[in-house]
Amino acid sequence: MASTRRAPESSTDSGARRTPGPFRGVLRRRGGDTPPLPRVPWWVAPLVVVLLTRVADAVMIVHLGRDQLALAVGQGFYLYEPVPADPGYFRVVENWDGQWYRTIAEDGYPGTLPRVDGEVQQNPWAFFPAFPLLVRVLMVLTQLPFGVVAALLSVVCSTVGLVLFHRLVARSGGTFVALVATTALSVSPAASILQTAYSEALGLLLVVLALDAIARRRYGRLTVVALVLSLARPIVPALVPVLAVHAFVRWRSEEGLSRAELRRIVGAGLVTGLSFALWPLVTALVTGEADAYYLTQQAWILTEETGWPSWAYQLVGGHGGSAAVEVAVIVLLVLAITLQPAARLWGLEVRAWVLSYGAYLLVATRPTPSIERYAVLFLALWWPFPSLGRSWPRVARLAVLLAVAAVGLGLQYEWLREHFVLTPERLAYP
């Protein structure tokens, strides 16, 4: 009687049947004994984009820094020490506010507010402590100078923050939308600040971590991040509306919102909102003056204005005229971009952040050129066409990325030349 047992499968056929899911259906041109190439990890593409951008910015900073003047202490703006002409990359990145952060990192904060004729003068208490104190710790550990440590810390923080931002957007918008949004953010006009002795890079990382915690419903993690952010940048109140929108959408969803989770959200919101008072409270306790932080901030208003002449002030009771029109146009533009249906690709939390942060800047900041670096933290707003190119061929999508990078780097060059490098044409506070 003939055997009905099947002949054993060849190793090739068996291997083909056992091919894991991600590679199932892959054609093998050489007999099937060569395993398929592994997929590239999700973080590789955004990491390459960010690092290439930082290298391009470094080249521009070195190039423009050759025209930087020799500067002496007392030459119209604050300097920690004299700066030679063409000081090199790690001294150029200390320009402007970097000098204040260097003072804090090397000498700490003063015990009292400095005054001249009773008026509080500009002083380190205007600058939040997380960045300079972290730099101080790393300086002690590495024995490297301030400029090197501050620049490297900013590069690390901004790189991690941008890669995590890519992951955050990719959850709702897909890989291409996330990559082009990350590219646009990394080459936004003032994004060179993300590798200098400024706190924006640390702020970027913390904002992305906070939005990620909200999206993942990690409300305890949010409170920790918010407390750190409250000591890094004065922007933590803008997270509260994001959390409120998140809670409202969850409550309206089919899943609903349990009382226990509602209590956790409310608790996280209270801690986040109240943490804004942490640094002014520390300032008051150390200096012995309850309004020390407010008085210090007022020292940066160089006009006869009283109170806080914010952007919103331009609309409701300020100078009026063209200034009010410009502010109104910007507000309407931000609203139009953020409320368009395609903006859903950013994800709920990122979309809510753009609106909340925009409203916060409108109320809490003054009309100065510094708004350009504050605007870096608008995140996804720098790519206002979320759906553009999603279904295009790969070559066309690559062309979009290259075009965004080229335009952005050109604008960055102009921002560095006009607002950051201390040339004869630019010797005023940015």
Backbone hydrogen bonds, N-H to C=O, Kabsch-Sander energy under -0.5 kcal/mol:
donor,donor_aa,acceptor,acceptor_aa,energy
14,S,10,S,-2.6
15,G,11,S,-2.3
16,A,12,T,-2.1
17,R,13,D,-2.2
18,R,14,S,-1.6
19,T,16,A,-0.9
23,F,20,P,-1.7
24,R,20,P,-0.6
24,R,21,G,-1.5
26,V,23,F,-1.9
29,R,27,L,-0.6
33,D,30,R,-0.8
44,V,41,P,-1.5
47,L,43,W,-1.8
48,V,44,V,-2.6
49,V,45,A,-2.2
50,V,46,P,-2.6
51,L,47,L,-2.5
52,L,48,V,-2.4
53,T,49,V,-2.0
54,R,50,V,-2.5
55,V,51,L,-2.2
56,A,52,L,-2.4
57,D,53,T,-2.6
58,A,54,R,-2.3
59,V,55,V,-2.2
60,M,56,A,-2.1
61,I,57,D,-2.7
62,V,58,A,-2.4
63,H,59,V,-2.5
64,L,60,M,-2.9
65,G,61,I,-2.2
66,R,62,V,-0.7
66,R,63,H,-0.9
67,D,64,L,-1.8
68,Q,65,G,-1.4
69,L,422,L,-2.2
71,L,83,V,-3.3
74,G,77,F,-0.5
75,Q,72,A,-1.2
76,G,74,G,-0.7
83,V,71,L,-2.3
86,D,68,Q,-1.7
91,R,88,G,-1.3
92,V,88,G,-2.3
93,V,89,Y,-2.2
94,E,91,R,-1.1
95,N,92,V,-2.1
98,G,95,N,-2.2
99,Q,96,W,-2.1
100,W,96,W,-0.6
100,W,97,D,-0.5
101,Y,97,D,-2.3
102,R,98,G,-1.9
103,T,99,Q,-1.8
104,I,100,W,-2.2
105,A,101,Y,-2.6
106,E,102,R,-2.4
107,D,103,T,-2.9
108,G,103,T,-0.7
108,G,104,I,-1.5
116,V,119,E,-2.2
119,E,116,V,-2.0
121,Q,114,P,-2.8
126,A,123,N,-1.6
127,F,124,P,-2.3
130,A,231,L,-3.3
133,L,129,P,-2.4
134,L,130,A,-1.8
135,V,131,F,-2.4
136,R,132,P,-2.2
137,V,133,L,-2.1
138,L,134,L,-2.1
139,M,135,V,-2.6
140,V,136,R,-2.1
141,L,137,V,-2.1
142,T,138,L,-2.6
143,Q,139,M,-2.3
149,V,145,P,-2.1
150,A,146,F,-3.2
151,A,147,G,-2.1
152,L,148,V,-2.3
153,L,149,V,-2.7
154,S,150,A,-2.2
155,V,151,A,-2.2
156,V,152,L,-2.5
157,C,153,L,-2.7
158,S,154,S,-2.8
159,T,155,V,-2.4
160,V,156,V,-2.4
161,G,157,C,-2.5
162,L,158,S,-2.6
163,V,159,T,-2.3
164,L,160,V,-2.4
165,F,161,G,-2.0
166,H,162,L,-2.0
167,R,163,V,-1.7
168,L,164,L,-2.2
169,V,165,F,-2.3
170,A,166,H,-2.4
171,R,167,R,-1.1
172,S,169,V,-1.2
173,G,169,V,-3.0
174,G,170,A,-1.3
177,V,173,G,-0.5
178,A,174,G,-2.0
179,L,175,T,-2.6
180,V,176,F,-2.7
181,A,177,V,-2.0
182,T,178,A,-2.3
183,T,179,L,-2.4
184,A,180,V,-2.5
185,L,181,A,-2.1
186,S,182,T,-2.5
187,V,183,T,-1.6
188,S,185,L,-1.2
191,A,188,S,-2.5
193,I,190,A,-2.0
194,L,191,A,-2.0
195,Q,192,S,-1.7
196,T,193,I,-1.5
197,A,93,V,-2.4
198,Y,196,T,-1.5
203,G,199,S,-2.4
204,L,200,E,-2.7
205,L,201,A,-2.2
206,L,202,L,-2.3
207,V,203,G,-2.5
208,V,204,L,-2.3
209,L,205,L,-2.3
210,A,206,L,-2.2
211,L,207,V,-2.7
212,D,208,V,-2.5
213,A,209,L,-2.2
214,I,210,A,-2.1
215,A,211,L,-2.5
216,R,212,D,-2.2
217,R,214,I,-1.3
218,R,213,A,-3.2
219,Y,217,R,-1.0
222,L,218,R,-1.8
223,T,219,Y,-1.7
224,V,220,G,-1.5
225,V,221,R,-2.5
226,A,222,L,-2.9
227,L,223,T,-2.1
228,V,224,V,-1.9
229,L,225,V,-2.8
230,S,226,A,-2.2
231,L,228,V,-1.5
232,A,229,L,-1.9
233,R,229,L,-2.5
235,I,233,R,-1.6
236,V,233,R,-0.6
238,A,235,I,-1.7
239,L,236,V,-1.9
240,V,237,P,-1.2
242,V,238,A,-0.6
243,L,239,L,-2.2
244,A,240,V,-2.2
245,V,241,P,-2.6
246,H,242,V,-2.5
247,A,243,L,-2.4
248,F,244,A,-2.5
249,V,245,V,-2.6
250,R,246,H,-2.1
251,W,247,A,-2.6
252,R,248,F,-2.0
253,S,249,V,-0.9
253,S,250,R,-0.5
256,G,250,R,-0.6
262,L,258,S,-2.3
263,R,259,R,-2.4
264,R,260,A,-1.8
265,I,261,E,-2.6
266,V,262,L,-2.7
267,G,263,R,-2.6
268,A,264,R,-2.5
269,G,265,I,-2.5
270,L,266,V,-2.5
271,V,267,G,-2.4
272,T,268,A,-2.5
273,G,269,G,-2.7
274,L,270,L,-2.7
275,S,271,V,-1.6
276,F,273,G,-1.2
277,A,274,L,-1.8
278,L,275,S,-1.7
281,L,277,A,-2.0
282,V,278,L,-2.2
283,T,279,W,-2.8
284,A,280,P,-2.2
285,L,281,L,-2.4
286,V,282,V,-2.4
287,T,283,T,-2.2
288,G,284,A,-1.9
292,A,289,E,-1.7
295,L,291,D,-2.6
296,T,292,A,-2.1
297,Q,293,Y,-2.3
298,Q,294,Y,-2.2
299,A,295,L,-1.0
299,A,296,T,-0.6
300,W,297,Q,-1.5
301,I,298,Q,-1.8
302,L,300,W,-0.9
310,S,308,W,-2.1
311,W,365,T,-1.9
312,A,362,L,-2.8
314,Q,310,S,-0.9
314,Q,311,W,-1.0
315,L,311,W,-0.7
315,L,312,A,-1.1
316,V,312,A,-1.9
317,G,313,Y,-2.2
318,G,313,Y,-1.7
320,G,314,Q,-0.6
323,A,320,G,-1.0
324,A,320,G,-0.7
325,V,321,G,-1.8
326,E,322,S,-2.6
327,V,323,A,-2.2
328,A,324,A,-2.4
329,V,325,V,-2.4
330,I,326,E,-2.2
331,V,327,V,-2.5
332,L,328,A,-2.4
333,L,329,V,-2.2
334,V,330,I,-2.6
335,L,331,V,-2.3
336,A,332,L,-2.5
337,I,333,L,-2.4
338,T,334,V,-2.5
339,L,335,L,-2.5
340,Q,336,A,-0.6
343,A,340,Q,-1.7
344,R,341,P,-1.9
345,L,342,A,-2.0
346,W,343,A,-1.7
347,G,344,R,-1.3
351,R,347,G,-2.3
352,A,348,L,-2.6
353,W,349,E,-2.1
354,V,350,V,-2.1
355,L,351,R,-1.5
356,S,352,A,-2.7
357,Y,353,W,-3.5
358,G,354,V,-1.9
359,A,355,L,-2.2
360,Y,356,S,-2.3
361,L,357,Y,-2.6
362,L,358,G,-1.9
363,V,359,A,-1.6
364,A,360,Y,-3.2
365,T,361,L,-1.7
368,T,366,R,-1.6
371,I,368,T,-2.0
372,E,369,P,-1.9
373,R,370,S,-0.9
374,Y,370,S,-2.1
375,A,371,I,-2.2
376,V,373,R,-1.0
377,L,374,Y,-1.4
378,F,375,A,-2.0
379,L,376,V,-1.4
381,L,378,F,-1.6
382,W,379,L,-1.5
383,W,380,A,-2.2
388,L,385,F,-1.5
390,R,387,S,-1.5
392,W,389,G,-1.0
397,R,393,P,-2.2
398,L,394,R,-2.2
399,A,395,V,-1.9
400,V,396,A,-1.7
401,L,397,R,-2.1
402,L,398,L,-2.4
403,A,399,A,-2.4
404,V,400,V,-2.5
405,A,401,L,-2.4
406,A,402,L,-2.6
407,V,403,A,-2.5
408,G,404,V,-2.4
409,L,405,A,-2.6
410,G,406,A,-1.8
411,L,407,V,-2.0
412,Q,408,G,-2.4
413,Y,409,L,-2.1
414,E,410,G,-1.6
415,W,411,L,-2.3
416,L,412,Q,-2.8
417,R,413,Y,-2.2
418,E,414,E,-2.6
419,H,415,W,-2.8
420,F,415,W,-0.6
420,F,416,L,-1.3
421,V,416,L,-2.6
423,T,421,V,-1.7
426,R,423,T,-1.4
